[in-house]
Amino acid sequence: MTATTVKGKKKAAAKPTGKAPRASAAKTQTVVGGASNADLLKRRQAAVARGVASAAPVFADRAENAELWDVEGRRYIDFAGGIAVLNTGHRHPKVVAAAKAQEDRFTHTSFQVVPYESYVALSEKLNALAPGDFAKKTLLVTTGAEAVENAVKIARAATGRPGVIAFTAGYHGRTLLTLGLTGKVSPYKKDVGPFPADIFRVPFPSVREQITVEDSIRALEMLFKTDAQPDRVAAIILEPVLGEGGYHPVPAELWQALRAICDRHGILLISDEIQAGFGRTGTWFAVEHSGVAPDLMTVAKSLAGGYPLAGVVGRAEVMDALEPGGLGGTYGGNPVACAAALAAIEAIETEGLLARSTALGETLRARFADMGARVAPYRMWDIRGLGAMLAVEFVTDFESATPDAALTKAVVAGALERGLILLSCGMDGNAIRIMVPLTASDAIIDEGMAIFEAALAAAIAAE
């Protein structure tokens, strides 16, 4: 089951079971590194472009696993994980050791000038992990958006076609091509068009919008008739769990229908696994829940345990479509990041983090359901996701189901004051997503959930 609607009786909100840990510690003014958060914020505002947003007005000093300390010595539990980058936690010992060992040898040659074994070894590992009983090859790059750009480029070269179809509410990056694919205007696409041509969009299934899988498929078939000649379409791209769009999982029947449509028309199917991959959903890649094997996958985020690394993994004959020199980038597949990635993958394998993600997801889902019924009756509209990739959505009331971005914002702010880092998401900004490291202890999870509950109760009481 991927979604749960939380209903409760109309009664006064119960008091949270645990008091807010570290509420007093959050007022500590001991400055560790010589500069306070306020001082650094002023410098940031003067030096950093306004368009780069930060969710928390505090500055990191150090971090360990699922905990972070700011420059004033305040401790936080991290349920954001650097936007799902830290499935293996901050500074996993294996990841740090592998990166340091590589730094002692060399830090950069550019694989396109002098190659190195770790790039090859990581490509071999990704080819083996990716779903699909066919030969695969890998390209390594630096960022998720770069991976998506290259996946589109590879698909166009392999098919000789220009068109790409994406879905509403999908997020694929902030570069101009990936913004064209992204299905959310504010803040990403606002004021920066026009976007590349030959990009088309299909509605994503939505209970709120009363859009079924059948509706999405009908819209796609209509698109083929009206705007996107199917034999001119190179690829269909989709996140297996919408990230910025609100953590909505793609129904398995949609994946299966898309696979059949792509096979019928010679279109390549791309799974954008940048946020959902590497154990976040209880499998290596979220598309595996559907039983469908995509032709190409984009990967990044938790691939390298905190180091900047991304890639495209796909059918060997598709990946080989471009001539030598047609793919690459100066920093792509940096040797330190490759070493870190091999260590992060080993940690996921040896520490049972896939099973941990599934179990953690079940625990969090049950805790949120209980919390929604006791603390926020008729306000927690939905609990959804796969494995530990979960989100809770807030509304003003169940009858109208009006998205409540104000309550969501208040919970995030209140949690930060109490020592818990959270991030919101969704087309209406009314969902909170959970991206806690899979390596977090049960005690840390309990502490974080107690803070969440305290923040939620306080936000409702303050209305």
VOTORBA-799581 format. One record per residue: z, x, y of N, C-alpha, C in turn. Coordinates in steps of 0.1 Angstrom, whole numbers, padded with zeros to 4 digits, always signed. Layout:
<pts>
ZXYZXYZXY;...
</pts>
This chain:
<pts>
+0000+0009-0012+0000+0000+0000+0000+0009+0012;-0009+0006+0022-0010+0015+0033-0004+0009+0046;-0001-0004+0046+0004-0010+0059+0014-0020+0055;+0025-0021+0064+0035-0030+0062+0038-0037+0075;+0038-0050+0075+0042-0057+0087+0057-0060+0086;+0065-0056+0097+0079-0057+0096+0084-0070+0104;+0090-0078+0097+0095-0090+0103+0111-0091+0102;+0117-0097+0111+0132-0098+0111+0136-0111+0117;+0148-0115+0114+0154-0127+0120+0157-0125+0135;+0156-0135+0143+0159-0134+0157+0174-0133+0158;+0179-0121+0161+0193-0119+0163+0195-0107+0172;+0207-0105+0177+0210-0094+0185+0207-0081+0178;+0201-0071+0185+0198-0059+0178+0211-0052+0173;+0211-0047+0161+0222-0041+0156+0224-0027+0162;+0236-0022+0162+0239-0009+0167+0233+0001+0157;+0228+0013+0162+0222+0023+0153+0233+0028+0143;+0229+0031+0131+0239+0036+0121+0244+0050+0125;+0237+0058+0132+0242+0071+0136+0241+0073+0150;+0251+0080+0156+0251+0083+0170+0240+0093+0173;+0237+0094+0186+0226+0103+0189+0230+0117+0189;+0226+0125+0179+0230+0139+0178+0225+0147+0190;+0233+0156+0195+0230+0166+0205+0227+0159+0219;+0231+0147+0221+0229+0141+0234+0236+0150+0245;+0248+0155+0242+0254+0163+0252+0248+0177+0253;+0243+0182+0241+0236+0195+0241+0224+0195+0250;+0218+0183+0251+0205+0182+0259+0208+0184+0274;+0221+0185+0278+0224+0187+0292+0228+0202+0294;+0228+0210+0284+0232+0224+0285+0222+0231+0295;+0228+0240+0303+0219+0247+0313+0219+0262+0311;+0223+0266+0299+0223+0280+0295+0208+0285+0294;+0204+0294+0303+0190+0298+0303+0189+0311+0295;+0181+0309+0284+0180+0320+0274+0171+0331+0279;+0159+0328+0283+0149+0338+0286+0148+0341+0301;+0157+0337+0309+0157+0340+0323+0150+0330+0332;+0143+0320+0326+0137+0310+0334+0140+0297+0329;+0143+0287+0337+0147+0274+0333+0134+0266+0331;+0136+0254+0324+0125+0245+0322+0119+0241+0336;+0128+0238+0345+0123+0234+0358+0115+0245+0365;+0120+0257+0364+0112+0268+0370+0098+0270+0364;+0098+0269+0351+0085+0271+0344+0076+0259+0346;+0082+0247+0348+0073+0236+0351+0066+0237+0364;+0073+0243+0374+0067+0245+0387+0056+0255+0386;+0059+0266+0379+0048+0276+0377+0036+0270+0369;+0039+0262+0359+0028+0256+0352+0019+0247+0361;+0026+0239+0369+0018+0230+0378+0010+0238+0388;+0014+0250+0392+0007+0258+0401-0005+0266+0395;-0003+0269+0382-0013+0278+0375-0022+0272+0365;-0018+0260+0359-0025+0254+0348-0033+0242+0353;-0045+0241+0348-0053+0229+0352-0046+0216+0349;-0047+0206+0358-0040+0194+0357-0044+0186+0344;-0056+0188+0340-0061+0180+0329-0055+0184+0315;-0048+0195+0315-0041+0199+0303-0027+0193+0303;-0025+0182+0295-0012+0175+0295-0003+0181+0285;+0010+0179+0288+0021+0183+0279+0030+0171+0277;+0033+0168+0264+0041+0156+0261+0055+0158+0265;+0061+0170+0264+0075+0173+0267+0076+0182+0279;+0085+0179+0288+0087+0188+0300+0097+0199+0297;+0096+0204+0285+0105+0216+0282+0096+0227+0276;+0101+0239+0277+0093+0250+0272+0100+0257+0260;+0091+0260+0250+0096+0265+0238+0101+0280+0239;+0112+0283+0233+0117+0297+0232+0115+0302+0218;+0119+0294+0208+0118+0298+0194+0118+0285+0185;+0113+0287+0173+0113+0276+0163+0114+0281+0149;+0119+0272+0140+0121+0276+0126+0119+0263+0118;+0110+0263+0109+0107+0251+0100+0105+0239+0109;+0115+0229+0109+0113+0217+0116+0122+0216+0128;+0126+0227+0133+0135+0228+0145+0129+0237+0156;+0132+0233+0168+0127+0241+0180+0138+0242+0190;+0139+0253+0197+0148+0255+0208+0141+0259+0220;+0145+0252+0231+0138+0255+0244+0144+0267+0251;+0139+0270+0263+0143+0282+0270+0157+0281+0275;+0163+0269+0276+0176+0267+0280+0186+0265+0268;+0181+0268+0256+0190+0268+0245+0192+0254+0238;+0185+0244+0242+0186+0231+0236+0178+0231+0223;+0184+0224+0213+0178+0223+0200+0171+0210+0198;+0159+0210+0192+0152+0197+0190+0147+0197+0175;+0147+0185+0169+0140+0183+0157+0126+0180+0160;+0116+0186+0153+0102+0185+0156+0095+0175+0146;+0093+0163+0151+0085+0153+0143+0070+0153+0148;+0066+0163+0156+0052+0163+0161+0044+0174+0154;+0051+0185+0150+0045+0195+0143+0032+0201+0150;+0033+0203+0163+0022+0209+0170+0009+0200+0168;+0011+0187+0167+0000+0178+0165-0006+0180+0150;+0004+0179+0141+0000+0179+0126-0005+0193+0122;-0001+0204+0129-0006+0217+0126+0004+0224+0116;+0016+0219+0116+0027+0226+0109+0032+0219+0096;+0023+0215+0087+0027+0209+0075+0036+0219+0067;+0034+0232+0069+0043+0242+0062+0054+0246+0071;+0056+0240+0083+0067+0243+0092+0064+0254+0101;+0073+0255+0111+0073+0267+0121+0076+0279+0113;+0068+0290+0114+0071+0303+0109+0075+0303+0095;+0066+0297+0086+0069+0298+0072+0069+0312+0068;+0079+0317+0060+0080+0331+0057+0068+0337+0051;+0061+0330+0042+0049+0335+0035+0038+0336+0046;+0037+0327+0055+0026+0327+0065+0028+0339+0074;+0041+0340+0079+0044+0351+0088+0042+0365+0082;+0046+0366+0069+0045+0379+0062+0030+0383+0060;+0022+0373+0057+0008+0376+0055+0001+0379+0068;+0005+0372+0079-0001+0376+0092+0003+0390+0096;+0015+0393+0095+0020+0406+0099+0014+0417+0091;+0012+0415+0078+0006+0425+0069-0009+0427+0074;-0016+0416+0077-0030+0418+0082-0030+0425+0095;-0020+0422+0104-0020+0429+0117-0018+0444+0116;-0011+0448+0105-0009+0462+0103-0022+0469+0099;-0032+0461+0094-0045+0467+0090-0056+0466+0100;-0059+0454+0105-0068+0452+0116-0067+0438+0120;-0070+0435+0133-0069+0422+0139-0082+0415+0141;-0093+0423+0143-0106+0417+0146-0117+0427+0143;-0128+0422+0137-0140+0430+0137-0152+0421+0140;-0150+0408+0140-0160+0398+0140-0167+0398+0126;-0165+0388+0119-0171+0387+0105-0186+0389+0106;-0192+0386+0117-0207+0388+0118-0211+0402+0121;-0201+0411+0124-0204+0425+0126-0200+0433+0113;-0187+0433+0110-0181+0439+0098-0173+0428+0091;-0178+0423+0079-0171+0413+0072-0158+0418+0065;-0150+0409+0060-0137+0413+0053-0134+0403+0042;-0126+0407+0033-0124+0399+0021-0117+0386+0023;-0107+0386+0033-0100+0373+0034-0108+0362+0038;-0119+0364+0046-0128+0353+0049-0135+0347+0037;-0139+0357+0028-0145+0353+0016-0135+0346+0006;-0123+0351+0005-0113+0346-0004-0109+0332+0001;-0108+0330+0014-0104+0316+0019-0116+0307+0017;-0128+0311+0019-0139+0302+0016-0140+0298+0001;-0137+0307-0007-0137+0304-0022-0126+0294-0025;-0114+0296-0018-0103+0286-0021-0107+0272-0016;-0112+0271-0004-0116+0258+0002-0127+0252-0006;-0136+0259-0011-0147+0254-0020-0141+0248-0032;-0131+0254-0038-0124+0249-0050-0116+0237-0047;-0109+0236-0036-0100+0225-0033-0108+0213-0028;-0119+0214-0022-0127+0203-0017-0131+0194-0028;-0131+0180-0026-0135+0171-0036-0150+0171-0038;-0154+0168-0050-0168+0168-0054-0172+0177-0064;-0179+0173-0075-0183+0181-0086-0197+0187-0083;-0197+0196-0073-0210+0202-0070-0207+0215-0063;-0216+0224-0062-0214+0237-0056-0212+0235-0041;-0203+0243-0035-0199+0242-0021-0199+0256-0015;-0201+0256-0002-0199+0268+0007-0191+0264+0019;-0186+0274+0026-0177+0272+0038-0182+0280+0049;-0180+0275+0061-0181+0282+0074-0167+0281+0081;-0163+0293+0086-0150+0293+0093-0152+0295+0108;-0145+0287+0116-0146+0288+0130-0132+0288+0136;-0130+0284+0148-0117+0286+0155-0110+0273+0158;-0117+0262+0162-0111+0250+0166-0117+0238+0159;-0110+0227+0159-0115+0215+0152-0127+0210+0159;-0128+0209+0172-0140+0205+0178-0152+0214+0175;-0150+0226+0174-0160+0236+0170-0165+0233+0155;-0156+0229+0147-0159+0225+0133-0168+0213+0133;-0164+0203+0141-0172+0190+0141-0186+0193+0147;-0187+0201+0158-0200+0205+0163-0209+0211+0153;-0203+0220+0145-0211+0227+0135-0215+0218+0124;-0206+0209+0120-0209+0199+0109-0221+0191+0113;-0222+0187+0126-0233+0179+0131-0246+0188+0131;-0244+0200+0135-0256+0209+0136-0261+0212+0122;-0252+0214+0112-0256+0216+0098-0263+0204+0093;-0258+0192+0095-0264+0180+0090-0278+0178+0096;-0279+0180+0109-0293+0179+0115-0303+0189+0109;-0298+0201+0107-0307+0211+0102-0311+0208+0087;-0301+0203+0079-0304+0200+0065-0313+0188+0063;-0312+0178+0072-0319+0165+0071-0332+0165+0079;-0332+0173+0090-0343+0172+0099-0343+0159+0108;-0331+0154+0109-0329+0141+0116-0319+0143+0128;-0320+0136+0139-0311+0138+0150-0298+0128+0150;-0299+0117+0145-0289+0107+0147-0276+0109+0140;-0265+0105+0147-0251+0106+0141-0244+0093+0144;-0238+0087+0134-0230+0075+0135-0215+0077+0134;-0208+0072+0143-0193+0074+0143-0187+0060+0144;-0174+0059+0145-0167+0046+0145-0158+0045+0157;-0156+0032+0162-0147+0030+0173-0133+0035+0169;-0126+0040+0179-0112+0045+0178-0111+0059+0171;-0123+0064+0167-0122+0077+0161-0121+0088+0171;-0115+0099+0167-0113+0111+0176-0119+0123+0169;-0128+0130+0176-0134+0141+0170-0134+0154+0179;-0128+0153+0190-0127+0165+0199-0130+0162+0213;-0129+0173+0222-0130+0172+0236-0142+0179+0242;-0151+0185+0233-0163+0191+0239-0173+0179+0241;-0184+0182+0248-0193+0171+0251-0199+0164+0239;-0203+0171+0229-0209+0165+0217-0198+0157+0210;-0186+0163+0208-0175+0156+0201-0170+0144+0209;-0170+0145+0222-0166+0134+0230-0176+0122+0228;-0189+0125+0226-0198+0115+0223-0195+0108+0210;-0190+0115+0201-0185+0109+0188-0172+0102+0189;-0163+0107+0198-0150+0101+0200-0151+0086+0205;-0144+0077+0199-0145+0063+0203-0133+0058+0212;-0129+0066+0221-0118+0062+0230-0120+0069+0244;-0121+0060+0254-0125+0065+0268-0113+0073+0274;-0102+0067+0276-0091+0073+0284-0081+0079+0274;-0077+0092+0277-0081+0101+0288-0093+0110+0285;-0099+0109+0273-0108+0119+0268-0121+0119+0275;-0128+0107+0276-0142+0106+0280-0143+0102+0295;-0132+0100+0301-0132+0095+0315-0138+0105+0325;-0148+0101+0332-0154+0108+0343-0162+0120+0338;-0165+0122+0326-0172+0134+0321-0186+0132+0315;-0191+0120+0315-0204+0117+0309-0215+0122+0318;-0228+0121+0315-0232+0114+0302-0230+0123+0290;-0231+0116+0278-0229+0123+0266-0242+0124+0258;-0242+0133+0248-0255+0135+0241-0261+0122+0235;-0274+0123+0234-0281+0111+0229-0281+0111+0213;-0286+0100+0208-0287+0098+0193-0273+0098+0186;-0263+0093+0194-0250+0090+0188-0248+0075+0189;-0244+0070+0177-0242+0055+0176-0228+0052+0171;-0224+0040+0173-0210+0036+0170-0209+0023+0162;-0200+0022+0153-0198+0010+0145-0183+0007+0146;-0180-0006+0146-0166-0010+0147-0158-0007+0135;-0146-0001+0137-0137+0002+0126-0130-0010+0122;-0127-0012+0109-0119-0024+0105-0106-0025+0111;-0102-0037+0116-0090-0038+0123-0084-0052+0121;-0072-0053+0117-0065-0066+0115-0063-0072+0128;-0059-0064+0138-0056-0069+0152-0069-0075+0158;-0080-0069+0156-0093-0073+0162-0100-0083+0152;-0094-0085+0141-0100-0094+0130-0114-0089+0126;-0115-0076+0124-0127-0069+0119-0124-0065+0105;-0132-0070+0095-0130-0067+0081-0140-0055+0078;-0138-0050+0066-0147-0040+0061-0161-0046+0060;-0162-0058+0056-0175-0065+0055-0181-0066+0069;-0173-0068+0079-0178-0069+0093-0184-0055+0097;-0177-0044+0093-0181-0031+0097-0194-0028+0090;-0196-0031+0078-0208-0028+0070-0220-0036+0076;-0217-0049+0080-0227-0057+0086-0232-0051+0099;-0222-0046+0107-0225-0040+0120-0234-0028+0118;-0231-0020+0107-0239-0008+0104-0253-0012+0100;-0254-0022+0092-0267-0026+0088-0275-0032+0100;-0268-0039+0109-0275-0044+0121-0279-0032+0130;-0271-0022+0131-0274-0010+0138-0287-0004+0133;-0289-0003+0120-0301+0002+0114-0313-0006+0119;-0311-0019+0121-0322-0028+0125-0325-0027+0140;-0315-0024+0148-0317-0025+0163-0318-0012+0170;-0310-0002+0166-0309+0011+0174-0311+0024+0166;-0307+0024+0154-0306+0037+0146-0314+0036+0134;-0327+0039+0135-0336+0039+0123-0330+0048+0112;-0327+0042+0101-0319+0050+0091-0325+0063+0087;-0338+0064+0086-0344+0077+0082-0345+0087+0094;-0338+0083+0105-0337+0092+0116-0322+0096+0118;-0313+0091+0109-0299+0094+0110-0295+0105+0101;-0289+0116+0106-0285+0127+0098-0272+0125+0091;-0262+0119+0098-0249+0118+0092-0241+0106+0098;-0231+0102+0090-0221+0093+0094-0208+0101+0093;-0200+0101+0104-0187+0108+0104-0176+0099+0106;-0165+0101+0099-0153+0093+0100-0140+0100+0097;-0130+0098+0104-0116+0103+0100-0111+0094+0089;-0106+0100+0078-0100+0092+0067-0087+0085+0071;-0080+0090+0081-0069+0082+0088-0071+0085+0103;-0074+0074+0111-0076+0076+0125-0064+0084+0131;-0067+0094+0139-0056+0102+0145-0052+0096+0158;-0059+0099+0169-0055+0094+0182-0057+0079+0182;-0065+0073+0173-0068+0059+0172-0057+0051+0167;-0046+0057+0162-0034+0049+0157-0030+0050+0143;-0035+0061+0136-0031+0063+0122-0034+0051+0113;-0046+0046+0114-0051+0035+0106-0059+0042+0094;-0055+0040+0082-0063+0046+0070-0076+0039+0069;-0086+0046+0065-0099+0040+0061-0097+0033+0048;-0100+0020+0047-0100+0013+0034-0109+0020+0024;-0104+0021+0011-0112+0028+0001-0126+0021-0001;-0126+0008+0001-0139+0001-0001-0149+0004+0010;-0144+0008+0022-0153+0012+0033-0159+0026+0029;-0151+0035+0024-0156+0048+0020-0167+0046+0009;-0164+0038+0000-0173+0036-0011-0186+0029-0007;-0185+0020+0002-0197+0014+0008-0205+0024+0016;-0199+0032+0024-0206+0042+0031-0213+0052+0022;-0206+0056+0011-0212+0066+0002-0225+0060-0004;-0224+0047-0007-0236+0041-0013-0248+0040-0003;-0244+0036+0010-0254+0035+0020-0260+0049+0024;-0252+0059+0024-0257+0073+0027-0266+0077+0016;-0262+0075+0003-0271+0079-0008-0284+0071-0007;-0284+0059-0003-0296+0051-0003-0306+0056+0008;-0301+0060+0019-0309+0064+0030-0310+0079+0032;-0304+0087+0024-0305+0102+0025-0297+0107+0037;-0286+0100+0040-0277+0103+0051-0266+0111+0046;-0261+0121+0053-0249+0129+0049-0236+0122+0054;-0226+0122+0045-0213+0116+0048-0203+0127+0052;-0197+0127+0064-0188+0137+0068-0174+0131+0069;-0164+0137+0063-0150+0133+0064-0144+0143+0074;-0139+0138+0085-0132+0147+0095-0117+0147+0091;-0114+0158+0084-0100+0160+0078-0091+0168+0087;-0095+0170+0099-0088+0180+0108-0073+0176+0109;-0070+0164+0111-0056+0160+0112-0049+0155+0099;-0058+0150+0090-0052+0144+0078-0052+0154+0066;-0057+0165+0067-0059+0174+0055-0046+0183+0052;-0047+0190+0041-0037+0200+0037-0023+0193+0034;-0024+0182+0027-0012+0176+0022-0005+0166+0030;-0011+0163+0042-0004+0154+0051-0003+0140+0045;-0013+0136+0037-0013+0123+0031-0009+0123+0016;-0004+0134+0010-0001+0135-0004-0011+0140-0013;-0023+0142-0007-0034+0149-0014-0039+0160-0005;-0047+0169-0011-0052+0180-0003-0060+0175+0009;-0068+0165+0006-0076+0159+0017-0075+0143+0016;-0074+0137+0027-0071+0122+0027-0082+0114+0020;-0095+0119+0021-0106+0111+0015-0104+0110+0000;-0096+0119-0006-0094+0118-0021-0088+0105-0025;-0080+0099-0016-0074+0086-0020-0085+0075-0024;-0097+0077-0019-0107+0067-0021-0116+0070-0033;-0115+0082-0039-0123+0086-0050-0137+0090-0046;-0140+0090-0033-0153+0094-0027-0154+0109-0024;-0164+0115-0027-0167+0129-0023-0176+0130-0011;-0172+0134+0000-0182+0135+0012-0191+0147+0010;-0202+0147+0017-0211+0159+0017-0206+0170+0025;-0199+0167+0036-0193+0178+0044-0179+0173+0048;-0170+0183+0050-0157+0181+0055-0154+0190+0067;-0147+0186+0077-0142+0194+0087-0127+0196+0085;-0122+0208+0087-0108+0211+0085-0103+0220+0096;-0090+0219+0099-0084+0227+0109-0069+0225+0108;-0062+0224+0120-0048+0221+0121-0039+0228+0110;-0034+0221+0100-0025+0227+0091-0031+0237+0081;-0044+0240+0082-0051+0249+0074-0044+0263+0074;-0039+0268+0086-0034+0281+0087-0020+0282+0092;-0012+0272+0090+0002+0272+0093+0006+0276+0107;-0002+0273+0117+0001+0275+0131-0009+0285+0138;-0017+0291+0130-0027+0300+0136-0041+0293+0138;-0048+0296+0149-0060+0289+0152-0071+0292+0142;-0075+0282+0134-0085+0284+0124-0091+0270+0120;-0104+0269+0118-0110+0257+0115-0122+0260+0106;-0128+0249+0100-0140+0252+0092-0147+0240+0088;-0159+0242+0082-0167+0232+0076-0169+0236+0061;-0167+0226+0053-0168+0228+0038-0178+0218+0033;-0188+0222+0025-0198+0212+0021-0207+0216+0010;-0216+0207+0006-0226+0210-0004-0233+0223-0001;-0234+0232-0011-0240+0245-0008-0254+0244-0002;-0262+0235-0007-0276+0235-0002-0276+0229+0012;-0267+0221+0015-0266+0216+0029-0261+0227+0038;-0250+0234+0034-0245+0244+0043-0254+0256+0045;-0264+0258+0036-0274+0269+0037-0286+0265+0045;-0286+0253+0052-0298+0248+0059-0302+0257+0070;-0293+0264+0077-0296+0272+0088-0299+0286+0084;-0308+0293+0092-0311+0307+0090-0299+0316+0093;-0299+0328+0087-0288+0337+0091-0288+0339+0106;-0276+0338+0112-0274+0339+0127-0273+0325+0133;-0277+0315+0126-0276+0301+0131-0262+0295+0132;-0253+0302+0124-0239+0297+0124-0230+0309+0128;-0219+0306+0133-0209+0317+0136-0202+0316+0149;-0196+0326+0153-0188+0326+0166-0180+0339+0166;-0178+0345+0177-0172+0358+0178-0158+0358+0170;-0150+0348+0173-0137+0348+0167-0135+0340+0154;-0146+0334+0150-0146+0325+0138-0141+0332+0126;-0131+0326+0119-0125+0332+0107-0118+0345+0110;-0110+0345+0121-0102+0357+0124-0094+0362+0112;-0094+0375+0110-0087+0380+0098-0072+0376+0097;-0065+0376+0108-0051+0373+0108-0049+0358+0104;-0058+0350+0110-0057+0335+0107-0061+0333+0092;-0071+0340+0087-0075+0338+0073-0063+0342+0064;-0056+0353+0067-0045+0357+0059-0034+0346+0059;-0032+0341+0071-0021+0331+0073-0025+0318+0065;-0038+0315+0065-0043+0303+0058-0041+0304+0043;-0045+0316+0037-0043+0318+0023-0028+0316+0019;-0019+0321+0028-0005+0320+0025+0000+0306+0026;-0005+0298+0036-0001+0284+0038-0006+0276+0026;-0018+0278+0022-0023+0271+0010-0014+0274-0002;-0011+0287-0004-0002+0291-0015+0012+0284-0014;+0017+0282-0002+0030+0276+0000+0029+0261-0004;+0018+0254+0000+0016+0240-0003+0016+0239-0019;+0009+0248-0025+0007+0247-0040+0021+0250-0047;+0027+0261-0043+0039+0266-0051+0052+0258-0048;+0052+0252-0036+0064+0245-0032+0063+0230-0034;+0052+0225-0040+0051+0211-0043+0050+0202-0031;+0043+0207-0021+0043+0199-0008+0034+0186-0009;+0025+0186-0018+0017+0173-0020+0027+0162-0025;+0035+0165-0035+0044+0155-0040+0055+0152-0030;+0059+0162-0022+0069+0161-0012+0063+0151-0001;+0051+0152+0002+0045+0143+0012+0045+0129+0008;+0042+0126-0005+0042+0113-0010+0056+0107-0010;+0066+0115-0015+0080+0110-0015+0085+0108-0001;+0082+0118+0008+0087+0116+0022+0081+0104+0028;+0068+0101+0026+0062+0089+0031+0069+0076+0027;+0073+0076+0014+0080+0064+0009+0094+0063+0015;+0101+0074+0017+0114+0074+0024+0113+0069+0038;+0103+0075+0046+0102+0071+0060+0097+0057+0061;+0089+0052+0052+0084+0038+0053+0096+0028+0051;+0104+0031+0041+0116+0023+0039+0126+0023+0051;+0128+0035+0056+0137+0036+0068+0132+0029+0080;+0119+0030+0082+0113+0022+0094+0114+0007+0091;+0111+0003+0079+0112-0012+0076+0126-0017+0079;+0136-0009+0074+0150-0014+0076+0153-0013+0091;+0149-0003+0098+0152-0002+0112+0145-0013+0120;+0133-0016+0117+0126-0027+0124+0132-0040+0122;+0138-0043+0110+0144-0056+0108+0158-0057+0115;+0165-0046+0116+0179-0046+0121+0179-0043+0136;+0172-0033+0140+0173-0029+0154+0162-0035+0163;+0151-0038+0158+0140-0042+0166+0133-0054+0160;+0140-0065+0158+0134-0077+0153+0122-0082+0161;+0111-0084+0154+0098-0089+0160+0092-0080+0170;+0096-0067+0169+0090-0057+0178+0082-0046+0171;+0086-0043+0159+0079-0033+0151+0068-0040+0143;+0056-0041+0148+0045-0049+0142+0040-0043+0129;+0040-0030+0128+0033-0024+0116+0039-0011+0113;+0039-0008+0100+0042+0006+0095+0030+0009+0087;+0023+0020+0090+0010+0022+0082+0008+0037+0081;-0001+0040+0072-0005+0054+0069-0007+0057+0055;-0008+0070+0052-0009+0075+0038+0001+0086+0037;+0009+0087+0026+0018+0098+0024+0027+0099+0036;+0029+0111+0041+0038+0113+0052+0031+0112+0065;+0018+0108+0065+0010+0106+0077+0012+0091+0081;+0023+0088+0088+0027+0074+0091+0028+0072+0106;+0026+0059+0110+0029+0055+0123+0036+0041+0123;+0043+0039+0134+0049+0026+0136+0044+0020+0149;+0040+0008+0149+0034+0002+0161+0044-0009+0167;+0045-0009+0180+0054-0018+0187+0046-0029+0195;+0052-0041+0195+0046-0052+0203+0057-0059+0211;+0053-0067+0220+0063-0074+0228+0069-0085+0220;+0061-0091+0210+0067-0102+0202+0056-0104+0191;+0061-0109+0179+0052-0111+0168+0042-0122+0171;+0046-0132+0178+0037-0144+0180+0024-0140+0188;+0025-0132+0198+0013-0128+0206+0008-0115+0201;+0017-0107+0195+0013-0093+0190+0007-0085+0201;+0012-0087+0213+0008-0079+0225+0013-0065+0224;+0004-0055+0224+0008-0041+0223+0018-0037+0234;+0029-0030+0230+0040-0027+0240+0040-0012+0242;+0032-0007+0251+0031+0007+0254+0044+0012+0261;+0050+0002+0269+0062+0006+0277+0073+0009+0268;+0076+0001+0257+0086+0003+0248+0084+0016+0240;+0071+0018+0236+0068+0031+0229+0071+0043+0238;+0067+0042+0250+0070+0054+0259+0085+0056+0261;+0092+0045+0262+0107+0046+0263+0113+0052+0251;+0108+0049+0239+0114+0054+0227+0111+0069+0226;+0099+0073+0229+0095+0088+0229+0104+0096+0239;+0106+0090+0251+0114+0097+0261+0128+0097+0257;+0133+0086+0252+0147+0086+0248+0150+0095+0236;+0141+0096+0227+0142+0105+0216+0143+0120+0221;+0134+0123+0230+0134+0137+0235+0148+0140+0242;+0153+0131+0249+0166+0133+0256+0177+0135+0245;+0176+0129+0233+0185+0131+0223+0182+0142+0213;+0171+0149+0215+0168+0160+0207+0158+0158+0196;+0148+0149+0198+0138+0147+0188+0124+0146+0195;+0115+0154+0190+0102+0155+0196+0092+0145+0189;+0087+0135+0196+0078+0125+0190+0065+0125+0198;+0054+0120+0193+0042+0117+0200+0037+0103+0197;+0031+0097+0207+0025+0084+0205+0011+0085+0202;+0004+0074+0199-0010+0073+0196-0015+0059+0197;-0027+0057+0194-0033+0043+0194-0041+0040+0206;-0050+0031+0204-0059+0027+0215-0051+0021+0227;-0040+0015+0224-0032+0009+0235-0019+0017+0237;-0018+0029+0231-0006+0037+0234+0007+0031+0229;+0007+0022+0219+0019+0015+0214+0023+0019+0200;+0019+0030+0195+0023+0035+0182+0029+0049+0183;+0038+0052+0174+0045+0065+0173+0041+0071+0160;+0035+0083+0160+0031+0089+0147+0041+0099+0143;+0042+0101+0130+0052+0110+0124+0044+0122+0118;+0046+0134+0123+0039+0146+0118+0050+0157+0115;+0061+0153+0110+0072+0163+0107+0067+0172+0096;+0071+0185+0097+0067+0194+0086+0071+0189+0072;+0063+0191+0063+0066+0187+0049+0077+0195+0043;+0080+0207+0049+0091+0215+0045+0105+0212+0050;+0105+0202+0059+0118+0198+0065+0128+0193+0054;+0140+0196+0056+0150+0192+0046+0153+0177+0048;+0160+0172+0037+0164+0158+0038+0174+0156+0049;+0182+0166+0051+0192+0165+0062+0186+0164+0076;+0176+0172+0078+0168+0172+0091+0161+0159+0092;+0155+0154+0082+0148+0141+0082+0158+0130+0086;+0170+0130+0080+0180+0120+0083+0184+0121+0097;+0187+0133+0102+0191+0134+0115+0180+0130+0125;+0168+0133+0122+0157+0128+0131+0156+0113+0131;+0157+0107+0120+0156+0092+0119+0168+0086+0126;+0179+0091+0126+0191+0086+0133+0188+0086+0148;+0182+0097+0153+0179+0098+0167+0168+0088+0171;+0158+0087+0162+0148+0077+0165+0154+0063+0166;+0163+0059+0157+0170+0046+0158+0178+0045+0170;+0185+0055+0174+0193+0054+0186+0184+0052+0199;+0173+0060+0199+0164+0058+0210+0158+0045+0211;+0154+0039+0199+0148+0026+0199+0158+0015+0203;+0171+0016+0198+0181+0006+0202+0183+0007+0217;+0184+0019+0223+0186+0021+0237+0175+0015+0245;+0163+0018+0241+0151+0013+0248+0150-0002+0248;+0154-0009+0237+0154-0023+0237+0165-0029+0246;+0177-0022+0245+0188-0027+0253+0186-0026+0268;+0177-0016+0272+0175-0014+0286+0164-0023+0292;+0158-0031+0283+0147-0040+0288+0153-0051+0297;
</pts>
